[in-house]
Amino acid sequence: MVRFDRLLKDRGHGRLWTERLPAIRAYLDRCRESGTLPVWNGTLNRNAVLRVFAPGRKGYGTILLENPALKALLDEYDVIGGDERCSASKHDALAGKLKELLEDDALELVQARRINQNALARRLGVRNLVLRSTPRLAALIREKQEQIDALRGRGLTARAFSVHGADCINVGATPYSKAHGGVFDFSGLIGEYGRAFAERVATTFVAVVGNQVAVRAEYRRLLDFLIWLAALPESTVARSMPSGQPVDRRKFVRAALLYQQQVVHGEIGGDRKALAVGCGIIEKCGEAGLFPRVHFPRRADRRRHRVKNPRPSLAEAPVVDADARKILEAADAASKYRDLALGAGKDVIAFAQTLAFERTQRADLPESLPDAIRILCDERLVELRRAASAIVEAWRETYQQGCALIAEAEYDGLHLFEMLEKERGHGVFTMRWRRLVESVFPRSEPRRALANLLALIAAKFHGICPHPERDPWGSFWSVRYRDAGGVKAVRAYLCPPRLVVSAVVCLYLCESGVNSGVALGMKVNAIRPSRRPRHIIVTGRKGRARNRAIYSELPLRSTAEGCTSAAEALQFYADAVRPLRIGHEDMPLFVHGGAGPLRVLSNSGLGRDFSAIAATSERLASLRIWPAMVRPTVLLSMQLHHPESLEAAQMLAQHRSDTTTMGYVARLPYRMILDQRMRRYAETLEVLVADPDTWEQMGRPAAGWREAMDRARRTGLGVWCRDPEAGAQPDVPRGTACHAVDRCLGCAKVLVAADEESVADMIVWSKALEDAEPAWLDANPERWAEHWVPWRAFFEVVLNEKMTRGVLAAIKKRAVDRVAARMASPDFQAPQPW
C-alpha cells in the first residue's frame, strides 16, 4: 500500500492534490487580486490552473473526478470568475488600444445603432471571435454599447423642438424609427450645421413622415438638399440656420428653386420622380417650421388634370329594368328643350336620363337643371341614409335582446363550459351528459336554452360562434344552433352581420364624403371625442395620398328625419364589437361575423351590400348604386349649394389642389351655372362700356340698360358688383344689399371695368392706403394685413402693370387728370380705410 500510494503521488492522483489545496487557493487569490484570474467565457479555466501545479500533462479531467475537494474549490472560484474584468488571456494587452478606438469619434456603427465589431477586429489585427471570447475586451465593447443605447432616442441639446407649432421630443441626430424598422442618420449635418440643428432636422423629419410606409427616398433627398445648401458658395442661408435666428425667406426660396433647377438640368443627380419626392419633403418641413415655407412650381401635365372617366354621382345612377327607349326619348326631348347635346359627354346623357325618369315619377321638380339635380342629390343621399339607418336600428334591437338574454342566463359562461367539459370527459353518450345538456338547454324552454347558449359563447368564445365542422364539439353546436333557429340567428345576437357593418359604413360615407378606401382602412382608435360639444372626430388614412390622414367631425345627432347619425352608429358599433376583438386588436375597425373567426369587411362585400341597402328603399330600388357614387354626390351637392366658390367643396373633400376637386364637381349642373355666370358677365360688361345712346343704337330698349345698371353697382373702390343682393358673403343673407365692400376681392360677384371713373377711384384709394399704412401697422396690423394689403397689391397690379399700353394707358391718363381736378376741389375728402 505504501508503494502504491507513492506511485499515485508521482502520477498526480491520491492525497497529493488534497495536500496542494492550500497552495492552489493562495495562487487563485493572488491572481484575483492582480486581475489575472484565468477566465474563459465567464468561467474559471481549470486547465490553466492545474497546468501550474502539474505541468506536462495532456488532460486533467480525471483529476477532478477523483478529487471532489479540488473540484469544490475550483467551483467556488467559478462564481468569482463571473467577474469579467478578471482574465489571463494573451489578448488582454489589446484593452488599451481598444479603449482608444471606442472613444474615437470615427467609431463605425451598424445602422447607426450597434458597434461594428468586424471593423474593430480589423483595426486591432485579430479575428472577430477574439473580441467576443476575451472577457476584458467584450466588457469594454458592452459598456460602450450601453452608452450608445442610452443616448439613442433622445437628443443632447434640447428636450423638445417645435413642429407644426407643437412641442415634439428631441429624438437625437440618429433616431431609430420602429414604424420603418431602421435608423435615419442625420449626424452628417453636425459638421456644417451643428448638433442642435441636426437634431432638430431629425425630430422634424420623424414627426412629418409619421407612419408613412416608404420614406427612404424622402430621407435621402432632404439630406442631399441640406448638404448641397451647406456647400453652396457665398450663401448665408446655411450659416444662419444653426444660429436660431429667422432665416431670410427670399434667400431661402431662391436657393431652393436653384436646387430644383440644377436637378432638372442634370447638374445634381436624380430623376424627375426623385425631384418630386424631394420637393415634397422640403415643402412639408417648411410647413412644419424647420425652415421658411417654399412652394416649388410643378411641371405642367395636362393629362394629370384631365378627368377621363369621372365617377358618377347618385344623380347619375342608371335605372334597373326600366323602359330604356321611353327614357331616351324623354331625355332627348329634355335636352333639346334645354339646348343640350347628348353627345357632349356621358354625364350629360346620365343627368338627362335621370331627369326624364324622375319626371315620369313626380311633377314637383324645378325647371332649372342645376336646382333639380341639387334636390335629387340631397334626396337620394337622405334616402340612402334612411335605408342604412333602418338596418342599423333593426340590428341594435337584436343586439340589445341578446344582451338581455345573457343577463337572464342561469350560469356563468365559463363555469358552464367547465361543467360541460367535465361531463364530456365521461362520454357524450352517457346518461349523465344527456341529463346535463337537457337541463341546461331544454327544448321545452327555448328562451332559457338560448340565454344559456349565448352566455356560453359570449364568455368562452368572446361572442364568436364556433364552427360546427372545425370545433371538437361539432355535433353539440349543430344541435344547439338548430334548436335556436340556425347559426345566423344566434350570431346576430352577438356579432353584427356584414350587411349591418356595411350600413354603418354607408352612414359614415354619406355624412363625411370620404371614399370607401379610407373607411375600410380605418383602425380601432379612429374614433375620438371632439372639443366641439356633441361631436366626434373620425380619422382615416388615404393610401393613394401616401397614407395622409383624413379627418371628419361628425355630429352625434342627425337633423334628417328618420336617419341615425353616423357618429351614433359608429360609437354603437365600436362598443358592440369590442369584446369580439379580444385577440384580434390589430384588425381594421370594420369587421363582421361569419362562419368561424371575424372577417374584415372587403370592398367587394361592401359593393354587394350597397345594392341590398338600396333595395330596401322604394325610391332607390330601381337604381343601380355602388359605394363610389357617394363621395361625388356629397361634393356635387356641396358645390351646388355654394356655387359662388370652390372652397366649401374643397375643404369637405380635403384636397390640396382645386384641380382635384373640379374633377368631382365640374359636372353638367355646375357647368351650366358657370355658363350662366359668363353670360351675365358679358351682359354686364356691355352695360358698363355702353351709354344709353349706344345701347339704343345696338337695337336694344333703353329700359334694359337701366335694369342692367341697377344690377351692377359701383362699390367706390374702383370695382363693380354684379349682384349686391346675391348673398355671396357668408354674413349677408340673400336678398339683402351687401355693404362688405372691403371683401370684394375674394367675392365671385366682383367686376373690373376699365372706365375713367373706376380707374380714378382706384388711384384715389391707392394714394389713401399708402398714406394710412404707417398708422394702421401700429394700431391694427391684423386688420390691415387681412383686408387692406390685398387691395394695395390689386391697385399696384392694375395701375402700374395692366394699364400701361394702348387704350388702357389713355384711359388711365384721363383718369389721372380727373383725380387731379377732384383733389383740387375744396370739398374733396380723401377716403379712409376702416
Secondary structure, 3 states (H helix, E strand, C coil): CHHHHHHHHHCCCCHHHHHCHHHHHHHHHHHHHHCCCCEECCEECHHHHHHHHCCCCCCCHHHHHHCHHHHHHHHHHHHHCCCCCCCCCHHHHHHHHHHHHHHCCCCCEECCCEECHHHHHHHHCCCHHHHHHCHHHHHHHHHHHHHHHHHCCCCCCCCEEEECCEEEECCCCCCEECCCCEECCCHHHHHHHCHHHHHHHHHHHHHHHCCCCCCHHHHHHHHHHHHHHHHCCCCCHHHHCCCCCCCCHHHHHHHHHHHHHHHHCCCCCCCHHHHHHHHHHHHHHHHHCCCCCCCCCCCCCHHHHCCCCCCCCHHHCCECCCCHHHHHHHHHHHHHHCCCCHHHCHHHHHHHHHHHHHHHHCCCCCCCHHHHHHHHHHHHHHHHHHHHHHHHHHHHHHHHHHHHHHHHCCCCHHHHHHHHHHHHCCCCCCHHHHHHHHHHCCCCCHHHHHHHHHHHHHHHCCCCCCCCCCCCCHHHHHHHHHHCCCHHHHHHCCCCCHHHHHHHHHHHHHHHCCCHHHHHCCCHHHEEECCCCCEEEEEEEEHHHCCEEEEEEEECCCCCCCCCCHHHHHHHHHHHHCHHHCCCCCCCCCEECCCCCCEECCHHHHHHHHHHHHHCCCCCCCECCCHHHHHHHHHHHHHHHCCCCCHHHHHHHCCCCHHHHHHHHCCHHHHHHHHHHHHHHHHHHHHHHCCHHHHHHCCCCHHHHHHHHHHCEECCCCCEECCCCCCCCCCCCCCCCCCCHHHHHHCCCEECCCCHHHHHHHHHHHHHHHHHHHHHHHHCHHHHHHHHHHHHHHHHHHHHHHCCCHHHHHHHHHHHHHHHHHHHCCCCCCCCCC
